Amino acid sequence: MEWSIQEIARTAGTTSRTLRHYGDVGLLRPSRVAANGYRYYDEHALVRLQRILLLRELGLGLPAIAEVLAAGGGPEDTAAALATHLELLEQERRRIGRQIASVKTTLRKLTEGEPLMAEEVLDGFDHTRYEEEVTRRWGKAAYERSDRWWRALSEEQKSDFQRRQQDIARDFAAAHAAGEAPDGPEAQEIARRQYEWISAGWQGEGPSAEAFAGLGRMYVDDPRFGAHYDAHGEGTAVFVRDAMRVYAERELE
């Protein structure tokens, strides 16, 4: 089976121009180009486009998407990556479903004058949805330590902690946009702030060099985290990863 560029663009809700651009940058090359110049795409290209669109929806820029796709291998790797995407989408659907139900309950209770319950109003916004992932990566003790620390913070302290991270992300993006090198003094100063910010959640026990560099890799490998940084500018997640790796090698080993 193969489809013309117009058929693919129409079905995917994109444009032929976008698909041609994907081909020009090596992201999605047509499986065949006819004598008249028309581009055609086979099933392999169709699956690759699906992955590109999924990653775009998660907020990744084209350079980051290219890295993710380049890391894959044969059909087994593609299937595994799609299974991961599916799991993430299912998790997000459940979370959004809980948020929708929460907002509906809040609206109903406000309209009818019923008292509100925090568990209902904030359902779907709980940071503990990352418990399983943190436990798998760094152990149950690491999650429990971080969880205790977070729950002990006041609302003002939580807001300040989140604001600090947003400031760091924006500064990383600005340094990347200005053409700074990940191993340069400006990027390394931001990486130091990133380390101190992460260390706060570890209750003063800053992560090891391996753990800090591993977190940086996760910002690129996991689309959910990469999207947070790339939302400030394409390629920022990769820049952050590289800056954190250099900081780990220079300051933590």
N, C-alpha and C positions, 0 to 999 in steps of 0.2 A: 504494500500500500504506500502511496505517496500523495501529497497534497501540494497544490500550488501556493505561492506566497500569499495570494489574495484570499484563498480559502483559510489558511492558517491565521492570517491577521483578523479576518472576520470572526472566526470561531473563538479566538483568544481575546477578542475585544481590544486589539491593539492596531497598529498600522503597518503597512508594508515598509514604510520608511524606518520604523523602529526595528523591524526584523532585518532589514538590510544593514542597519547600523550594528546590530548584534553580530552579523556576519563579518562586517568590516573589522571589528575589534577582536574577532576570533572566538566570540562567545557561542555563536550558533551558526555554523556554516551550513549552507544548503547541501543536501545529499546529492543533488544534481542540478546543473545549469544547462538548460536547453540551448539549441543553436540560436534561438531568437533572444536569448538573454534571460528568459523567465527562470525563476528559482523554484525548485521543488524540494520537499522535505519528506523523509521517510519516517518509519515508526521510531527509530532510534532518535532522530532529531526531535520528534514530537515529545518523547519522554524528557529529553534534555530541556526543551522549552518549558515543560511543566515545572521542572526543578528551578529554572531561572525565574519563572513567575512567582513560585512559592517564596523564593529567597527575596525577591523584590518586595513582596507583600510584607515580609518580615523586616523590611527597612534596609537591606544591604545595598550598597552601591555596586556598580558593575565590576570594579577592580576586586572587591571582596568576593563577589559571586564567582569570578574567574578563578580565584584561589581555591574556593570550596570545590568547584567542579574539577579543577586540575588535580585535587587530592584524591578523587575517586578513580576507580579502576574499571573492571569489567562489569557485566550485568549484575553480578552478585553484590558489588559495592553500590551500584545504583539502586538496587532493590532495598538494600539496608538503609541507604540515605533517605529513600522515600518512606520507608517504615518509620524512621525517626521523625520526618516531617509530619507524617500522619499522627504520630503520638503527640507531637507538639500542638497540632491543630485540634486534636481531640481535647487536650488539656485546656487550650484556650477557649474552646467552645463551652466546656463545662464551667470555666471561670466566668465567662460572659453570661452564661445562662443563670448562674448564681447572682451576678450583679443585676441582671434584668429583674429577676424575682425580688431582689432586695429593694430596688427602686420602686417596683410596683407596690410592695408592701408599705414602704414609706409614704408613697402618694396616697394610698388608701387610708392609712392611719391618720395622716395629716388632714385629709378631707373629712374623715368621720370623727376627728377629735380624740382618737385613741392614743394612749401613751406609747412612746417609742422604746424599743429595746436595742441596745448597742449591737447585740449579736445579729439582729435582723438587718439593721441599717448598714452594717459594715461587712456583711457576708459577701465573699468573693473578692475582698480587698486584703486578705490575710497574707502576711509575708511567709507564713509557715508552709505555703504551697511548695516552697523550695526545700522542705525538710529532707525528703527522700534523696534529692540530688546532692545536697551538701553532705549528707551522711555517706553516700556512696563514694564521693570524691575525697573527703577529708576525715571521715569517721564520725561516729555518733557523739563523741565527746566534744568535737569541734562545733557541731550544730548546737548541742545543749548549752555550751558556754556562750556562744553568740546569741542564742535565743534568750537566755537569762539576762544578758547585757541589754538587749533591745527592749525587753519588757520592762526593765527598770528605768528606762529613760522617760522623761516627761514629754508631753506633746511638743513643747518648744524645743527640747533637745533633739527629738526625732526630726523635726523640720530643719533645724540647723545642720544636722548630719547629712540629710538629703540635699540641702542647698550646697554644702561643701562639695559633694560629689558632682553636682551639676556644674559648679564653677570649674572643677578639675577637668571635666569632659569638654567644656567650652574652651578652656585654655589649651588642652591638647589639640583640639580642632584648629584653633587659631595658629598654633605653632606649625602644624602640618600645612595649613593653607599658606603660611608665610615662607614655606620652603625650608624650615628648620630640619636638621638631621636628628633622627631618634637618639643618637649618642652625643648630641650637642649639649651645651650647658643649660639652655632653656628647657629642652625636653627632659633632661635629667632632673632639673629642679621640680618640674611638674610630677615626674615619676616619684620623687621623694615625698611630695605631698600625697600622692596616691598611696604610697606605702604607709604613711602615717594614718591616712584615713582608714585603710583596711585594718591596720593594727588596732585601731580603736575597737572594732568589732571582735577582735581576737583577745580583748581585755588586756591589752598591753603586750601580749606575746606575739610580736610581729611574725608574719609568716616567714618560713625559711626561703632561701634563694630558689629552691626547686618549686615550692608552693607559689611564690610570687610570680615566677616566670610561667608556671602552669596556669595561673589565673589570667595572665596576659594572653596565652594561647587560647584559652576558653573564650575570650572576648571576640576572637575571630572564628573559631571552630563552631561555636554555638550561636546560631542566628539571632536568638533572643537578646543575647548580650551585645553582639556586634551591632545590632540595630540601634541600641542605645547610643553608641558612640558615633556611628555613621549618620545618625540623624542630625548631627552637628556639622557634617561635611563628609563626603565620600572619601573613603580610605583612612578615616580617623582610627578605626578599630585596629587596623594593621599597624599604624603608626604607634598606637598605645602599646600593642603587643611588643613591638621591637624596642620601644623605650623601656618598658618594664624588664625585658630580658637583659638589656645592657645594665640597668640599675642592679639587677640581681647578681650579675656576674661581677660588677665592680664593687658593690657595697655590702653584699650579703654573704658571699662565699668566703 
